[in-house]
Amino acid sequence: MSDAFKNHEPSEFIDASTLNGIHRRNAPFHGNFYPFRFVFPDEYQDILEAHGFKVDYLETVSRTYHQGAELFQHVVLEATKL
């Protein structure tokens, strides 16, 4: 899970997965002051499958920022429309 999500303050949750932006100054992607959604890989797969896609490849890629102090995970996914 991304540190920007776990240590989100002063950002606030809009719902269980969405922040009202990235407001913590030293967080990766700080300055994105619009709804910022974090999605779990299995949640993303469920959404796509519910809309007629077959997930062919799914994993997370982790990247650090600020010389390893901040972890940010990205979902990498490949899907086929059925």
C-alpha angles and dihedrals in degrees: 000000000000118000089225087065099040094044096035104144132151083032115084132219118252089185135342093291105025131079124198087241139305103288103157104104098221095043121111110260092021109169096045092120097177131085107302116194124204114200129195114228095241091048090052091049092050091051093050094045090050087057097050103271129129112216109225099174132016133168142129127251117206124209129180128216133196094034094310098315096113126047121204122182124205126196114232113197139168120192140174125217109237 
